[in-house]
């Protein structure tokens, strides 16, 4: 008994079985009478029921209905409570934990730092517990709020860093076959918006931009009235139907920023889906019930606002759309955790997301574990201004000046690449790649890696073949000119513009503004969306998205639209 630590923190990736691990320890300690009461503390009301049901399967009776105003049911082995409950009445919970030898399981313990009252309450309530077992899949925070009962050590650079007693990250769990492989399909495309002065802007997701332009381009892409979201939802639905060929009950989840957009996304999905679309709102008292109903159904899609970002177990989720502006590592890790839970051998998960640097970085580093750092700069915020993103994503119902200075004009979606296991795979094409959408739904981690490497190799071979053909054609043309005594053809790259001068940059900017003005006029005259007119001009004249056009291509589109 003396070798058992009083405090133990286990860090394990979502889907790795933290609940099973904790209940095994609880069962053993109850059986050998080391403890005779088990207390589980969770972040949400929904998880109280989930933990109680899981405990019942291993023979432990934990009461999820325990209130601060009630007494502990003596027929039960313990209780399940929330951090909020403990924070409201810590002395009550101290009495519960001290009345018997207790094991306290602190699920997702990083939440104990969410509010000062929560952290102080948890520390006060369980200071005298016999054993404390802390669990988390994300042992870090973006602030300096200490997490109770977590050990912090100096890192030699003036920071205190959290230390886990056992860590099992996503990379290790993936290698062991404990979790599903997740592939990320990123989508770029041009976004257009107008400021209060009537100035119109165009920016491409994924390009190197100022933070405020990234934020507005991102927000414009997520606008349900534009073309980006419908295109990405259609691609995700195509992927879900592919997966359901081999996993018939596979489901999809769209994570939305707010209630208004969630309902708008659901309306779009209803036009594609053959089954009802569930909308899960965090402030709706029936949310937990609807999540359970969705999990037990064969329906295709669920749209949620944060409600299922943490701790909610819906194992049949196989396809996700990250259509939210939340950019913290904590939220991202918990959101992706909804898709990694494994049921059967070989199931894979696919998550669609905007081609935004902060999200791509989080996806690339998904396999890496991180700790909670107190003091100094947070590595999570390097190169990114969360305040600007928050400002750019105010709800339309909020009386914020941004709404008067910002108007989304439209966005187009283009497949930009696939991320898996920290590596990027692309086709070199701007359109959605049907080969990637058609990846088999049953592949283990190594098979996914081998398949993507094969596709990448085929793409490189295709490019090499095109380059060889081009060189052969140039050689043949040079030979023909030599025979007939013709002047040599300009070499590839000859006459290519030197790095653009300020004058050229100004000209391009003026032409883009002129194009946007012409598009606005045509939109007003025809009642058609800006995005549809931009798309028609691009199809008629050819060339890349507006943000990448040269002066000649911009003039061609302006002339084309003026000729209507």
C-alpha positions in Angstrom: 0.0 0.0 0.0 2.8 2.4 0.9 4.1 2.3 -2.7 0.9 3.7 -4.1 1.2 7.4 -4.7 -1.3 9.8 -3.2 -1.4 11.8 -6.4 -1.1 10.5 -10.0 -1.6 12.3 -13.2 -2.2 10.3 -16.4 -2.1 12.2 -19.7 -3.6 10.2 -22.6 -4.9 11.2 -26.0 -8.6 11.3 -26.4 -9.9 7.9 -27.4 -7.1 6.0 -25.6 -9.3 4.8 -22.7 -8.7 7.1 -19.8 -12.1 6.2 -18.3 -11.4 2.5 -18.5 -8.0 3.0 -16.9 -9.4 5.1 -14.1 -12.3 2.7 -13.4 -9.9 -0.3 -13.3 -7.9 1.5 -10.6 -11.1 2.4 -8.7 -12.3 -1.2 -8.8 -9.0 -2.5 -7.5 -8.8 0.0 -4.7 -12.4 -0.7 -3.6 -11.9 -4.4 -3.8 -8.8 -4.4 -1.6 -10.5 -1.9 0.7 -7.8 0.8 0.2 -10.8 3.1 -0.4 -14.5 2.7 0.2 -15.8 5.7 -1.7 -15.1 6.8 -5.3 -15.7 10.5 -6.3 -15.5 11.5 -10.0 -15.3 15.2 -10.9 -16.2 16.1 -14.5 -16.5 19.3 -16.6 -20.1 18.9 -17.7 -23.5 17.5 -16.7 -23.6 15.2 -19.7 -20.4 13.5 -18.5 -21.9 12.7 -15.1 -24.3 10.3 -16.7 -21.6 8.9 -19.1 -19.2 8.1 -16.2 -22.0 6.6 -14.1 -22.9 4.2 -16.9 -19.3 3.3 -17.5 -18.8 2.6 -13.8 -21.9 0.4 -13.7 -20.4 -1.8 -16.4 -17.5 -2.7 -14.0 -19.7 -3.2 -11.0 -19.4 0.3 -9.4 -22.5 2.3 -8.5 -21.8 6.0 -8.8 -24.6 8.5 -8.3 -24.8 11.1 -11.1 -27.8 12.8 -9.4 -26.0 13.9 -6.3 -26.7 17.5 -5.5 -25.0 20.0 -3.1 -28.2 20.1 -1.1 -28.5 16.3 -0.7 -26.8 13.5 1.3 -24.8 10.7 -0.2 -26.9 7.6 -0.9 -25.3 5.0 1.4 -26.3 2.2 -1.1 -23.9 3.7 -3.7 -20.1 3.4 -4.0 -19.7 7.1 -4.6 -20.8 10.1 -6.6 -20.2 11.9 -9.9 -20.1 15.8 -9.6 -19.0 18.7 -11.8 -16.2 21.2 -11.1 -18.9 23.9 -10.9 -20.7 22.0 -8.1 -17.4 21.7 -6.2 -16.6 25.3 -6.7 -20.0 26.4 -5.3 -19.7 24.4 -2.1 -16.2 23.1 -1.5 -16.8 22.5 2.3 -19.7 20.2 1.5 -17.5 18.2 -0.9 -14.7 18.1 1.6 -17.0 16.5 4.1 -18.1 13.9 1.5 -14.5 13.1 0.6 -13.4 13.0 4.3 -16.3 10.9 5.7 -14.8 7.8 4.1 -11.5 6.8 2.6 -11.9 8.3 -0.8 -10.4 8.0 -4.3 -11.0 11.2 -6.2 -10.9 11.0 -10.0 -10.4 14.4 -11.6 -11.5 14.0 -15.2 -10.0 16.6 -17.7 -8.4 18.3 -14.7 -7.2 21.3 -16.8 -10.8 22.6 -16.3 -10.1 23.0 -12.6 -8.2 26.2 -13.7 -11.2 27.6 -15.7 -12.2 29.9 -12.8 -10.5 30.8 -9.6 -13.4 29.5 -7.6 -13.2 26.2 -9.4 -9.4 25.7 -8.7 -9.7 26.9 -5.2 -12.8 24.8 -4.6 -11.2 21.6 -5.9 -8.1 22.2 -3.8 -10.1 22.8 -0.7 -12.6 20.0 -1.2 -10.0 17.2 -1.9 -7.0 18.3 0.1 -7.4 15.4 2.5 -8.5 12.7 0.1 -6.6 9.4 0.4 -5.9 9.2 -3.3 -6.3 11.6 -6.2 -6.1 10.5 -9.8 -5.9 13.3 -12.4 -6.8 12.5 -16.0 -6.5 14.7 -19.1 -5.9 14.4 -22.8 -4.7 18.0 -23.0 -2.6 19.0 -20.0 -2.1 22.6 -21.0 -3.8 25.9 -20.8 -3.3 29.2 -22.7 -3.1 31.1 -19.4 -1.2 31.0 -16.1 -4.0 29.5 -14.0 -2.5 26.7 -11.9 -4.1 23.4 -12.1 -4.8 21.9 -8.7 -2.8 18.7 -7.6 -0.6 19.0 -10.7 3.2 18.9 -10.2 5.1 21.8 -11.7 8.9 21.8 -12.1 11.4 24.4 -13.2 12.5 24.0 -16.9 15.8 26.0 -16.4 14.5 29.0 -18.4 12.4 30.6 -15.7 9.2 28.6 -16.4 7.3 26.1 -14.4 6.2 23.1 -16.5 3.5 20.6 -15.6 4.8 17.0 -15.2 2.7 13.9 -15.8 3.3 10.6 -14.1 2.4 8.8 -17.3 1.9 10.1 -20.8 0.4 8.2 -23.8 0.1 10.6 -26.7 -1.7 10.3 -30.0 1.5 9.2 -31.9 2.1 6.3 -29.5 -1.6 5.3 -29.4 -1.7 5.3 -33.2 1.4 3.1 -33.5 -0.3 0.7 -31.0 -3.5 0.6 -33.0 -5.5 2.0 -30.1 -6.9 5.0 -31.9 -8.0 5.7 -35.5 -5.7 7.4 -38.1 -7.0 10.8 -38.9 -6.4 12.5 -42.3 -6.9 16.3 -42.6 -8.2 17.6 -45.9 -7.4 21.4 -46.1 -9.3 23.8 -48.4 -8.1 27.2 -49.5 -9.8 29.6 -51.9 -10.3 33.3 -52.4 -12.3 35.3 -49.9 -13.6 38.8 -50.6 -14.9 41.4 -48.2 -15.6 45.2 -48.0 -14.8 47.7 -45.3 -16.7 50.7 -44.1 -15.0 53.0 -46.6 -16.3 50.8 -49.5 -12.8 49.3 -50.1 -13.0 45.7 -51.3 -10.3 43.2 -50.4 -9.4 39.8 -51.7 -7.2 37.3 -49.9 -6.5 33.6 -50.4 -6.7 31.2 -47.4 -3.3 29.7 -46.8 -1.3 32.7 -48.2 1.0 34.7 -45.9 -1.2 37.6 -44.8 -1.6 40.0 -42.0 -3.4 38.5 -39.0 -6.4 40.7 -39.5 -6.7 39.7 -43.1 -6.4 36.0 -42.2 -9.2 36.5 -39.6 -11.5 38.2 -42.1 -10.7 35.8 -44.9 -11.4 32.9 -42.5 -14.6 34.4 -41.3 -15.7 35.1 -44.9 -15.0 31.5 -45.8 -17.2 30.2 -42.9 -20.1 32.5 -43.9 -23.0 30.1 -44.8 -24.2 32.6 -47.5 -21.0 32.2 -49.5 -19.8 29.4 -51.8 -16.9 28.1 -49.6 -19.0 26.3 -47.0 -21.4 24.6 -49.4 -18.5 23.3 -51.4 -16.6 21.9 -48.4 -19.8 20.4 -47.0 -20.5 18.7 -50.3 -16.9 17.3 -50.4 -17.3 16.1 -46.8 -20.7 14.5 -47.6 -19.1 12.7 -50.6 -16.4 11.4 -48.3 -19.0 10.2 -45.8 -20.9 8.3 -48.4 -17.6 6.7 -49.5 -16.9 5.6 -45.9 -20.5 4.3 -45.4 -19.9 1.8 -48.2 -17.8 -0.2 -45.8 -18.9 1.3 -42.5 -22.7 1.6 -42.9 -23.3 3.5 -39.7 -20.5 6.0 -40.1 -21.5 9.5 -39.1 -20.3 13.1 -39.7 -20.0 16.1 -37.4 -19.8 19.8 -38.3 -18.4 22.0 -35.6 -19.8 25.5 -35.9 -18.9 28.8 -34.3 -22.3 29.9 -33.1 -26.0 29.0 -33.0 -26.9 31.0 -36.1 -24.3 29.5 -38.4 -25.0 26.0 -37.0 -28.6 26.2 -38.1 -27.5 27.6 -41.5 -25.0 24.7 -42.0 -27.7 22.2 -41.1 -30.0 23.7 -43.7 -27.3 23.2 -46.4 -26.7 19.6 -45.3 -30.4 18.8 -45.4 -30.3 19.4 -49.1 -27.6 16.7 -49.5 -28.3 14.1 -46.8 -30.9 11.3 -47.1 -31.4 11.3 -43.3 -32.3 14.0 -40.7 -29.6 16.4 -39.6 -29.3 16.9 -35.8 -28.4 20.3 -34.4 -26.8 20.2 -31.0 -26.6 23.5 -29.1 -24.7 23.9 -25.9 -27.4 26.0 -24.2 -30.2 23.6 -25.0 -31.2 21.4 -22.0 -32.0 18.5 -24.4 -28.6 18.4 -26.0 -27.3 15.4 -24.1 -30.4 13.4 -25.1 -30.0 14.3 -28.8 -26.3 13.4 -28.8 -27.3 9.9 -27.5 -30.1 9.6 -30.0 -27.7 10.5 -32.8 -25.1 8.0 -31.6 -27.7 5.2 -31.5 -29.2 6.1 -34.9 -28.0 5.5 -38.5 -28.3 9.2 -39.4 -25.5 10.8 -41.4 -24.9 14.3 -40.0 -24.8 16.2 -36.7 -24.0 20.0 -36.4 -22.8 21.3 -33.0 -21.6 24.4 -31.3 -18.9 23.4 -28.9 -21.2 20.9 -27.2 -19.3 17.8 -28.4 -15.8 19.3 -28.3 -14.8 17.4 -25.2 -15.6 14.1 -23.4 -18.6 13.1 -25.4 -18.3 9.6 -26.8 -19.9 9.1 -30.3 -17.6 6.4 -31.7 -19.3 6.2 -35.1 -18.1 9.7 -36.0 -15.9 9.2 -39.0 -16.0 12.5 -41.0 -15.7 16.0 -39.5 -15.8 19.6 -40.8 -13.9 22.1 -38.6 -16.1 25.1 -39.5 -15.4 27.1 -36.4 -13.1 30.0 -35.7 -11.9 28.5 -32.5 -8.1 28.3 -32.8 -6.7 27.4 -29.4 -4.7 24.1 -29.2 -6.9 23.0 -26.3 -10.2 23.2 -28.3 -8.6 21.8 -31.5 -7.2 18.8 -29.7 -10.5 18.1 -27.9 -12.5 18.6 -31.1 -10.3 16.2 -33.1 -10.6 13.8 -30.2 -14.2 13.2 -31.2 -13.0 11.3 -34.3 -10.1 9.2 -33.1 -12.1 6.8 -30.9 -11.6 3.3 -32.3 -14.4 0.7 -32.7 -13.2 -1.8 -35.2 -9.8 -2.6 -36.8 -9.0 -0.3 -39.8 -11.5 2.4 -39.4 -10.1 5.8 -40.6 -11.4 9.3 -39.9 -11.3 12.4 -42.2 -11.5 16.0 -41.0 -12.0 18.9 -43.4 -10.6 22.3 -42.3 -9.8 25.7 -43.7 -6.3 26.2 -45.0 -5.4 28.6 -42.2 -1.8 28.6 -40.8 -2.8 28.2 -37.1 -5.0 25.2 -37.9 -2.5 23.5 -40.3 0.1 23.9 -37.6 -2.1 22.2 -35.0 -2.9 19.4 -37.4 0.8 18.8 -38.3 1.7 18.6 -34.6 -1.2 16.5 -33.5 1.1 13.6 -32.5 3.2 15.8 -30.3 2.4 16.0 -26.6 2.7 19.3 -24.8 2.7 20.5 -21.2 1.2 23.4 -19.3 3.8 26.2 -19.1 3.5 28.9 -16.4 5.3 32.3 -17.0 6.8 33.7 -20.2 5.5 33.6 -23.7 3.2 30.8 -24.7 4.4 28.8 -27.7 0.8 28.3 -28.7 0.5 32.0 -29.6 3.6 32.5 -31.7 2.8 34.3 -34.9 -0.9 34.6 -34.2 -3.1 37.2 -32.6 -6.1 35.6 -31.0 -7.6 38.9 -30.1 -7.9 39.9 -33.8 -9.5 36.6 -34.6 -12.0 37.0 -31.7 -12.8 40.5 -32.9 -13.3 39.4 -36.5 -15.7 36.7 -35.4 -18.2 38.6 -33.3 -21.8 37.3 -33.8 -24.0 39.5 -35.9 -26.4 40.0 -33.0 -23.6 41.7 -31.0 -23.5 45.5 -31.1 -19.9 45.6 -32.3 -18.4 48.3 -34.6 -16.9 45.6 -36.7 -20.3 44.8 -38.2 -20.4 48.4 -39.6 -16.9 48.1 -41.0 -17.0 44.6 -42.4 -19.1 42.9 -45.1 -18.5 39.5 -46.5 -18.8 39.4 -50.3 -18.1 35.7 -51.0 -15.5 33.0 -51.0 -14.6 30.1 -53.2 -13.3 26.7 -52.0 -10.4 24.9 -53.5 -8.8 21.6 -52.3 -5.2 22.5 -51.3 -3.9 19.3 -49.8 -4.0 16.5 -47.3 -2.2 16.3 -44.0 -1.4 13.0 -42.3 1.0 12.0 -39.5 2.8 15.4 -39.8 3.3 15.1 -43.6 1.5 17.0 -46.4 0.3 15.3 -49.6 -0.9 17.4 -52.6 -1.9 16.8 -56.2 -0.7 20.1 -57.6 -4.2 20.8 -58.7 -6.6 23.4 -57.5 -9.8 21.3 -57.8 -11.1 18.7 -55.3 -9.2 15.5 -55.8 -11.6 12.6 -56.1 -8.8 10.2 -55.3 -8.3 11.6 -51.9 -12.1 11.7 -51.2 -12.2 8.1 -52.2 -9.6 6.8 -49.7 -10.9 3.5 -48.4 -12.8 3.7 -45.1 -11.0 0.7 -43.7 -7.2 1.2 -43.5 -4.8 1.0 -40.6 -2.3 3.7 -39.9 0.5 2.1 -42.0 -1.8 1.4 -44.9 -2.9 5.0 -44.9 0.7 6.2 -45.0 1.6 3.7 -47.8 -1.4 4.7 -49.9 -0.7 8.4 -49.6 3.0 7.9 -50.4 1.9 5.9 -53.4 -0.4 8.8 -54.5 2.4 11.3 -53.9 4.8 9.2 -55.9 2.4 8.9 -58.8 1.9 12.7 -58.8 5.7 13.3 -58.8 6.0 10.8 -61.7 3.3 12.6 -63.6 5.1 15.9 -63.1 8.4 14.4 -64.2 6.7 13.0 -67.3 5.2 16.4 -68.2 8.6 18.1 -67.7 10.4 15.5 -69.9 7.7 15.9 -72.6 8.1 19.7 -72.4 11.9 19.5 -72.7 11.5 17.1 -75.7 9.1 19.4 -77.4 11.5 22.4 -76.9 14.4 20.3 -78.2 12.4 19.3 -81.3 11.3 22.9 -81.9 14.9 24.1 -81.5 16.0 21.4 -84.1 13.3 22.5 -86.5 14.3 26.2 -86.2 18.0 25.2 -86.7 17.2 23.3 -89.9 15.1 26.1 -91.4 17.4 28.8 -90.2 14.8 30.4 -88.0 15.7 32.6 -84.9 15.8 30.7 -81.7 12.6 30.6 -79.6 12.8 32.5 -76.3 14.0 30.2 -73.6 11.6 29.2 -70.8 11.8 32.0 -68.2 13.3 34.5 -70.6 11.7 37.9 -70.4 10.1 36.8 -67.1 9.4 39.8 -64.8 11.9 40.6 -62.2 10.5 41.0 -58.7 7.6 43.3 -58.9 8.3 47.0 -58.3 6.1 49.1 -56.2 4.5 50.5 -59.4 3.5 47.0 -60.6 2.1 46.1 -57.2 0.1 49.3 -57.2 -1.3 48.6 -60.7 -2.4 45.1 -59.6 -4.1 46.5 -56.5 -5.9 49.1 -58.6 -7.0 46.4 -61.2 -8.3 44.1 -58.4 -10.3 47.0 -56.9 -11.6 47.9 -60.4 -12.6 44.2 -61.0 -14.4 44.1 -57.6 -16.2 47.3 -58.4 -17.4 45.9 -61.8 -18.5 42.7 -60.1 -20.5 44.7 -57.5 -22.2 46.7 -60.3 -23.2 43.5 -62.1 -24.3 41.9 -58.8 -26.6 44.9 -58.1 -28.0 44.8 -61.7 -28.5 41.0 -61.8 -29.2 40.2 -58.2 -26.6 37.4 -58.4 -24.0 36.8 -55.6 -20.5 38.3 -56.0 -19.0 34.9 -55.9 -21.1 33.5 -58.8 -20.0 36.5 -61.0 -16.3 36.0 -60.1 -16.6 32.3 -60.8 -18.2 32.9 -64.2 -15.6 35.5 -65.2 -12.8 33.1 -64.2 -14.4 30.2 -66.2 -14.8 32.4 -69.2 -11.3 33.9 -69.2 -9.3 31.2 -67.5 -6.5 31.7 -65.1 -6.1 31.4 -61.3 -8.1 33.0 -58.5 -8.3 36.8 -58.5 -5.6 37.1 -55.8 -3.1 35.3 -58.0 -3.9 37.0 -61.4 -1.5 39.1 -63.3 -2.5 42.5 -64.8 -3.4 41.0 -68.2 -5.7 38.4 -66.7 -7.4 41.0 -64.5 -8.0 43.3 -67.5 -9.5 40.4 -69.5 -12.0 39.7 -66.7 -12.8 43.4 -66.3 -13.4 43.7 -70.1 -15.5 40.5 -70.1 -17.8 41.7 -67.3 -18.1 45.2 -68.9 -19.3 43.6 -72.1 -22.4 42.1 -70.4 
